[in-house]
């Protein structure tokens, strides 16, 4: 497909619409022949609605300009379209964490990221569908990177946004260290494959990608296109000695450690009992509480602009 046949829709988080570097990047690429239409968001849900309209607008590519939350919202809008009508997704990272963009090796500077979007190939990757419910009501959404449940979700939600901006990825680690001493575990029954297990967990991570929370690697062996969900379970601890063992296991991510378990599946469901606390779960960068949720892989559902050497593609077998 030639440049004249490619039309790029930039969906910009409204807070970043005046970003000088982004404006300069758009002007440079337009002068270089890139056909660009720009839309900025005003309120929550706008990014998904605009993305859903992209095919009708004649777009071949949709570029999410913002942080992980913006990427998630744009991707959810694209998933409303039939498979054969979904434009390719690109990313110009403008957030404080940018976990997905960082892990796949995309440029983090707006000019370089937009220039790369013009040159990169689109690779089909898996998407994870989450159906989560509370109080008899449920909703479905999608993600391409990772969702966390339990303590990990609380950390992301409770870290002040100002602190995130000031400290970047370090903000998540700082709040995590502070919370670890007043941590709270969550009980639930887990179902995957033909297994069922009740557990009290400090952290549950469900990864299509590898990292979350501003650089915390929770799915070190995840691939974006293998049809598998990488699952990390971190069980509760009761003493400093047990915490030391837990931290040690997090260095190797064993299949069946005392406190840490790491395995893959295509679907995992968590349910709570009547007296159990609802689970905090991050689906778009913010924690919400659910009595039950199910995550399942939708294989090769979306084309994403990625570097050829991206370590999260199965064609690149290095870790």
PEFENBEL-V782977 format. One record per residue. RES is the residue in one small letter. SS is DSSP state (a for helix, b for strand, c for the rest). PHI is phi in whole degrees, 0 to 359 (NA if undefined). NEAR is the number of other ideal C-beta (glycine too) atoms within 8 Angstrom. Layout:
# PEFENBEL-V782977
res=RES ss=SS phi=PHI near=NEAR
res=RES ss=SS phi=PHI near=NEAR
This chain:
# PEFENBEL-V782977
res=x ss=c phi=NA near=4
res=x ss=c phi=278 near=5
res=x ss=a phi=304 near=8
res=x ss=a phi=291 near=5
res=x ss=a phi=264 near=7
res=x ss=c phi=258 near=11
res=x ss=b phi=231 near=11
res=x ss=b phi=255 near=16
res=x ss=b phi=258 near=17
res=x ss=b phi=266 near=12
res=x ss=b phi=255 near=16
res=x ss=b phi=252 near=13
res=x ss=c phi=304 near=14
res=x ss=a phi=307 near=9
res=x ss=a phi=293 near=5
res=x ss=a phi=253 near=11
res=x ss=c phi=298 near=8
res=x ss=c phi=265 near=5
res=x ss=c phi=302 near=9
res=x ss=a phi=300 near=6
res=x ss=a phi=295 near=9
res=x ss=a phi=291 near=14
res=x ss=a phi=300 near=9
res=x ss=a phi=296 near=10
res=x ss=a phi=297 near=14
res=x ss=a phi=297 near=12
res=x ss=a phi=298 near=8
res=x ss=a phi=297 near=10
res=x ss=a phi=289 near=12
res=x ss=a phi=297 near=9
res=x ss=a phi=295 near=6
res=x ss=c phi=276 near=7
res=x ss=c phi=106 near=6
res=x ss=c phi=281 near=10
res=x ss=b phi=275 near=9
res=x ss=b phi=234 near=10
res=x ss=b phi=245 near=10
res=x ss=b phi=245 near=8
res=x ss=b phi=227 near=9
res=x ss=b phi=250 near=9
res=x ss=c phi=274 near=12
res=x ss=c phi=245 near=5
res=x ss=c phi=212 near=5
res=x ss=c phi=304 near=4
res=x ss=c phi=96 near=7
res=x ss=a phi=298 near=10
res=x ss=a phi=299 near=15
res=x ss=a phi=293 near=12
res=x ss=a phi=296 near=9
res=x ss=a phi=295 near=14
res=x ss=a phi=299 near=17
res=x ss=a phi=297 near=10
res=x ss=c phi=276 near=8
res=x ss=c phi=299 near=14
res=x ss=c phi=294 near=10
res=x ss=c phi=296 near=5
res=x ss=c phi=278 near=9
res=x ss=c phi=84 near=6
res=x ss=c phi=278 near=12
res=x ss=c phi=262 near=10
res=x ss=b phi=223 near=15
res=x ss=b phi=239 near=15
res=x ss=b phi=252 near=14
res=x ss=b phi=276 near=15
res=x ss=b phi=250 near=14
res=x ss=b phi=165 near=15
res=x ss=c phi=270 near=13
res=x ss=a phi=299 near=12
res=x ss=a phi=295 near=12
res=x ss=a phi=294 near=16
res=x ss=a phi=302 near=16
res=x ss=a phi=297 near=14
res=x ss=a phi=293 near=15
res=x ss=a phi=298 near=16
res=x ss=a phi=299 near=16
res=x ss=a phi=295 near=12
res=x ss=a phi=295 near=14
res=x ss=a phi=296 near=15
res=x ss=c phi=289 near=11
res=x ss=c phi=285 near=8
res=x ss=c phi=273 near=10
res=x ss=c phi=302 near=5
res=x ss=a phi=308 near=6
res=x ss=a phi=280 near=4
res=x ss=a phi=246 near=6
res=x ss=c phi=277 near=12
res=x ss=c phi=296 near=11
res=x ss=b phi=290 near=11
res=x ss=b phi=261 near=16
res=x ss=b phi=239 near=13
res=x ss=b phi=223 near=15
res=x ss=b phi=247 near=14
res=x ss=b phi=287 near=12
res=x ss=c phi=227 near=13
res=x ss=c phi=266 near=10
res=x ss=c phi=272 near=10
res=x ss=c phi=255 near=13
res=x ss=c phi=53 near=12
res=x ss=a phi=299 near=15
res=x ss=a phi=294 near=12
res=x ss=a phi=301 near=12
res=x ss=a phi=296 near=12
res=x ss=a phi=292 near=11
res=x ss=a phi=269 near=13
res=x ss=c phi=88 near=9
res=x ss=c phi=281 near=12
res=x ss=c phi=299 near=7
res=x ss=c phi=259 near=9
res=x ss=c phi=265 near=7
res=x ss=a phi=306 near=13
res=x ss=a phi=297 near=10
res=x ss=a phi=292 near=9
res=x ss=a phi=293 near=16
res=x ss=a phi=289 near=14
res=x ss=a phi=297 near=12
res=x ss=a phi=295 near=12
res=x ss=a phi=301 near=14
res=x ss=a phi=285 near=11
res=x ss=a phi=256 near=5
res=x ss=c phi=289 near=10
res=x ss=b phi=273 near=6
res=x ss=b phi=265 near=10
res=x ss=b phi=249 near=12
res=x ss=b phi=288 near=8
res=x ss=b phi=230 near=14
res=x ss=b phi=286 near=14
res=x ss=b phi=232 near=14
res=x ss=b phi=253 near=15
res=x ss=b phi=264 near=11
res=x ss=b phi=242 near=14
res=x ss=b phi=249 near=9
res=x ss=b phi=233 near=14
res=x ss=b phi=216 near=12
res=x ss=b phi=203 near=11
res=x ss=c phi=63 near=5
res=x ss=c phi=86 near=4
res=x ss=b phi=249 near=6
res=x ss=b phi=220 near=7
res=x ss=b phi=216 near=7
res=x ss=b phi=244 near=7
res=x ss=b phi=215 near=10
res=x ss=b phi=228 near=12
res=x ss=b phi=213 near=14
res=x ss=c phi=247 near=16
res=x ss=c phi=252 near=14
res=x ss=b phi=201 near=15
res=x ss=b phi=235 near=14
res=x ss=b phi=237 near=16
res=x ss=b phi=232 near=17
res=x ss=b phi=81 near=14
res=x ss=a phi=305 near=12
res=x ss=a phi=300 near=16
res=x ss=a phi=291 near=15
res=x ss=a phi=295 near=12
res=x ss=a phi=300 near=13
res=x ss=a phi=298 near=15
res=x ss=a phi=287 near=10
res=x ss=a phi=271 near=8
res=x ss=c phi=290 near=12
res=x ss=c phi=303 near=6
res=x ss=a phi=298 near=7
res=x ss=a phi=296 near=6
res=x ss=a phi=294 near=11
res=x ss=a phi=301 near=14
res=x ss=a phi=293 near=8
res=x ss=a phi=289 near=7
res=x ss=a phi=253 near=9
res=x ss=c phi=62 near=10
res=x ss=c phi=299 near=11
res=x ss=a phi=298 near=8
res=x ss=a phi=298 near=14
res=x ss=a phi=293 near=16
res=x ss=a phi=296 near=10
res=x ss=a phi=297 near=11
res=x ss=a phi=295 near=12
res=x ss=a phi=298 near=11
res=x ss=a phi=296 near=7
res=x ss=a phi=293 near=8
res=x ss=a phi=284 near=12
res=x ss=a phi=302 near=8
res=x ss=c phi=276 near=5
res=x ss=c phi=232 near=6
res=x ss=c phi=291 near=9
res=x ss=c phi=225 near=6
res=x ss=c phi=267 near=11
res=x ss=b phi=233 near=13
res=x ss=b phi=266 near=11
res=x ss=b phi=189 near=12
res=x ss=b phi=254 near=10
res=x ss=b phi=258 near=13
res=x ss=b phi=235 near=9
res=x ss=b phi=206 near=9
res=x ss=c phi=49 near=4
res=x ss=c phi=247 near=2
res=x ss=b phi=254 near=7
res=x ss=b phi=219 near=6
res=x ss=b phi=209 near=6
res=x ss=b phi=265 near=7
res=x ss=b phi=208 near=9
res=x ss=b phi=251 near=7
res=x ss=b phi=246 near=15
res=x ss=b phi=276 near=11
res=x ss=b phi=211 near=13
res=x ss=b phi=232 near=14
res=x ss=b phi=237 near=15
res=x ss=b phi=240 near=14
res=x ss=b phi=251 near=15
res=x ss=c phi=269 near=17
res=x ss=c phi=261 near=15
res=x ss=c phi=250 near=12
res=x ss=b phi=225 near=14
res=x ss=b phi=209 near=15
res=x ss=c phi=63 near=15
res=x ss=c phi=80 near=14
res=x ss=c phi=109 near=10
res=x ss=b phi=279 near=11
res=x ss=b phi=279 near=7
res=x ss=c phi=243 near=15
res=x ss=c phi=225 near=14
res=x ss=c phi=296 near=8
res=x ss=c phi=247 near=8
res=x ss=c phi=290 near=11
res=x ss=c phi=236 near=9
res=x ss=c phi=280 near=15
res=x ss=c phi=228 near=11
res=x ss=c phi=259 near=7
res=x ss=c phi=71 near=8
res=x ss=c phi=236 near=9
res=x ss=b phi=255 near=15
res=x ss=b phi=274 near=15
res=x ss=b phi=247 near=15
res=x ss=b phi=243 near=14
res=x ss=b phi=247 near=12
res=x ss=b phi=240 near=11
res=x ss=b phi=281 near=14
res=x ss=c phi=292 near=8
res=x ss=c phi=236 near=10
res=x ss=c phi=237 near=4
res=x ss=c phi=211 near=6
res=x ss=a phi=297 near=5
res=x ss=a phi=298 near=6
res=x ss=a phi=293 near=10
res=x ss=a phi=297 near=10
res=x ss=a phi=298 near=8
res=x ss=a phi=295 near=11
res=x ss=a phi=300 near=13
res=x ss=a phi=298 near=8
res=x ss=a phi=298 near=8
res=x ss=a phi=293 near=13
res=x ss=c phi=290 near=9
res=x ss=c phi=280 near=6
res=x ss=c phi=242 near=7
res=x ss=c phi=51 near=10
res=x ss=c phi=291 near=9
res=x ss=c phi=294 near=6
res=x ss=c phi=212 near=4
res=x ss=c phi=279 near=9
res=x ss=c phi=292 near=6
res=x ss=c phi=244 near=10
res=x ss=b phi=239 near=14
res=x ss=b phi=230 near=11
res=x ss=b phi=223 near=11
res=x ss=b phi=208 near=7
res=x ss=b phi=238 near=6
res=x ss=b phi=203 near=10
res=x ss=c phi=257 near=7
res=x ss=b phi=202 near=10
res=x ss=b phi=219 near=13
res=x ss=b phi=240 near=11
res=x ss=b phi=238 near=14
res=x ss=b phi=233 near=9
res=x ss=c phi=247 near=12
res=x ss=c phi=270 near=7
res=x ss=c phi=303 near=3
res=x ss=c phi=265 near=3
res=x ss=c phi=278 near=9
res=x ss=c phi=288 near=6
res=x ss=c phi=296 near=9
res=x ss=b phi=272 near=16
res=x ss=b phi=284 near=13
res=x ss=b phi=222 near=15
res=x ss=b phi=267 near=16
res=x ss=c phi=243 near=11
res=x ss=c phi=215 near=9
res=x ss=c phi=95 near=8
res=x ss=c phi=236 near=9
res=x ss=b phi=273 near=10
res=x ss=b phi=232 near=9
res=x ss=b phi=253 near=8
res=x ss=b phi=224 near=11
res=x ss=c phi=278 near=9
res=x ss=b phi=204 near=11
res=x ss=b phi=203 near=13
res=x ss=b phi=227 near=11
res=x ss=b phi=246 near=12
res=x ss=b phi=219 near=10
res=x ss=b phi=281 near=13
res=x ss=b phi=252 near=9
res=x ss=b phi=295 near=6
res=x ss=b phi=47 near=8
res=x ss=b phi=272 near=10
res=x ss=b phi=215 near=13
res=x ss=b phi=266 near=10
res=x ss=b phi=231 near=13
res=x ss=b phi=285 near=14
res=x ss=b phi=223 near=15
res=x ss=c phi=295 near=9
res=x ss=c phi=302 near=5
res=x ss=c phi=270 near=6
res=x ss=c phi=308 near=12
res=x ss=c phi=291 near=9
res=x ss=c phi=268 near=12
res=x ss=c phi=266 near=11
res=x ss=c phi=297 near=7
res=x ss=c phi=292 near=4
res=x ss=c phi=253 near=9
res=x ss=c phi=278 near=4
res=x ss=c phi=284 near=4
res=x ss=c phi=292 near=4
